[in-house]
């Protein structure tokens, strides 16, 4: 496929998916297409949906797509599922729950595997958002993998983060911990018709009220806690997800009105620059070390305790990073 | 660095609910380093084709036990072609007579058809050695 960037700008879905794939596969020179589209990005409202495995993120996403489509808004979805740490394979099953939108040209769903990334999303999510953005999607929903406590990287990419909780996952101490519980702009208590939902609601509300004045990026925003239930009664379910949609819109407006959006954009851009640096600096170095067999030798030496990873890292850094500026000081040390 | 991963879409269409085979294949492919987009049961061919385009897969696979394979596979091929997915390979399996399997392959509809009793490893191997080249 030639001219991926131009084809994406022209609205070609297959080219868009291929571009995301080339980024995932780290195909050389893919960044040229991103350079072509980058100027056109930054128009969409990006919504992150995160929570434990089986919390109902995909089903919620499906209904949220519907809620936006009923308003005529177009939607892009990036659905992330885990890559096997042993084989590199993945079973991507999120879109099973979203198939009623399969033939709607206003909806573009793309599944991504984490490919070893640890933050709950995949490395290609940032660029995937750009791609969906230039395709003209009004709202982009990023569904993370089922997360635990620490996978919070979604905050680097989404304007509005929804944390989905379900009853029966732990006591109130869990709600006080750092990490996942801190990143929500909106809490959803899903499966709220189950036992323990009332207690979870109370605990979450307590936590939210205590952290009302947190110095986070949504300063002054009162984090809502929404109850969603009755997935088996489509009408009721749709109604509660429409409320969620309205809250999401309210939050985005809040960010704009209080000039907080630029702060989020800065954080997102910083994360992207770091990612690009990693690709431009670290990947070639690691590739060279692998190809020359030096990586293998370094591992051998470390295992024999002849040296340690920090000394090795220092040596490599001297060789690659300081080559131009102060070769001499490296040679001396 | 170039880390190409094969992507395969697997689905069942219509009211055919014999999904043990296709689920096992999905599992085997995952365990062989392939990314599988599994669509599950009761899909339409249009849903399958649209998904294949949106997911940029190398292979689009149907498992069929209803006897409708002679209609379904050519229709899927046609839909993929019309959506700009002419380079996506169609593969199939299930309860399909050998004669029909051969006819679908020789007509250029399917790249490969796997019959009852086909060994999972051989299917995985076939997929790995017959992945279409990607020029970009």
Interface residues (C-beta under 8 A of the other chain):
Chain A: X1 X2 X4 X12 X13 X14 X17 X18 X20 X21 X22 X24 X25 X26 X27 X28 X83 X84 X87 X88 X89 X90 X91 X92 X93 X95 X96 X99 X102 X103 X108 X109 X110 X111 X113 X115 X283 X284 X286 X287
Chain B: X1 X2 X3 X4 X5 X7 X26 X27 X29 X30 X31 X32 X33 X34 X35 X36 X37 X38 X39 X40 X43 X46 X47 X50 X51 X53 X54 X55 X56 X83 X84 X85 X134 X135 X136
